Amino acid sequence: MSISVQAKQSGQGDLNLVANGKVLSTASNRLGFLTPTDPAIGIDAIRRLYEENGYVWLKGFLPRNDVIDFRGWVFGHMAKTGLIAEGTDPRDGIASAAALEGRDVDRCLMSLVRSVAYEGFCAQPRISRFMDELLSGISYLHKRKIMRHVRPGTTTATPAHYDLVYLRGGTSRIVTAWIPIGDIPVEMGGLTYLEGSHAIGVDMEREFAEKNEDLSPEERVSAFNRNMTEGGWVSKDLPDMAERFDTRWLVADYEAGDVMLHSPFMIHASTTNQDRQHRLRLSTDIRYQNVEDEIDARWNNHWTLGDML
Ligand SMILES: O=C(O)CCC(=O)C(=O)O
């Protein structure tokens, strides 16, 4: 399906996606759409797609209403920080226009990522059974689990990176699940993937391993060592990356219930939230591996803002 067809489906016509001050136009040949996968095709076919493409977009994997209810639970708690427009249903996640006290929002978020409810959402049987199958054994969920909310009309966007940079202290057989908690149409700035970039990530990681050989063991696994760019990012300039690697950024209209899986070598980023209905983008990104593989001990703690991972 062409980007313009998809963009029209989401009611936007041609759309300019923005990240770090750079524009990715849906009219450009450097932008395309991710291909959805029906979870019913079975684990072998899913594993093949994951290996071929570096990602699998599992459509409608979780019950939509459960995901929306969890969104309501999160924003119901965050409402006391002033994040949610007064008199609206927390499940809609409509952002208030108020200037917020960042500390209150951060404190609330740090409580929520330590909650039983969030743990249960990430470890729900549908996901844990699937991960056991995908990883051919007993799956392990890293304790450091990230939940992100992005306010509409802000410049927040995740720069391009691949996950292994932050997880070098254990196995590279990691699977990231990025789960939209609510609908995230293209204009709300969900994850975008650099097509075919899992091979690029493998090459980059090999080069870093060579450069890092002389560093201390702690520095060698750090995303912030002297051989890395600030933050461990590959780049903040998404259009330039697509040109440089002669490829495309792939975007999607994600819906509540979808689960995205990506390889730790797959380069991804996000664009800004330009939602005209002022909805907050809410998602979680969590990592699984086979429990028998080496575990990066730095991820054995809950996510803390500024934990330098
Ligand atoms: O949600 C985002 O903006 C970034 C998520 C991410 O980097 C990941 O899932 O690995």
The ligand as an SDF file (V2000), in Angstrom:
LIG
                    3D

 10  9  0  0  0  0  0  0  0  0999 V2000
    8.9380    5.0800   21.8790 O   0  0  0  0  0  0  0  0  0  0  0  0
    9.9420    5.6750   21.5350 C   0  0  0  0  0  0  0  0  0  0  0  0
    9.9400    6.8630   21.2150 O   0  0  0  0  0  0  0  0  0  0  0  0
   11.2650    4.9650   21.4930 C   0  0  0  0  0  0  0  0  0  0  0  0
   11.1560    3.5020   21.7540 C   0  0  0  0  0  0  0  0  0  0  0  0
   12.4140    2.7610   21.5080 C   0  0  0  0  0  0  0  0  0  0  0  0
   13.4550    3.3070   21.2920 O   0  0  0  0  0  0  0  0  0  0  0  0
   12.3700    1.2920   21.5200 C   0  0  0  0  0  0  0  0  0  0  0  0
   11.2810    0.7040   21.5280 O   0  0  0  0  0  0  0  0  0  0  0  0
   13.4480    0.6660   21.5100 O   0  0  0  0  0  0  0  0  0  0  0  0
  1  2  2  0
  2  3  1  0
  2  4  1  0
  4  5  1  0
  5  6  1  0
  6  7  2  0
  6  8  1  0
  8  9  2  0
  8 10  1  0
M  END
$$$$
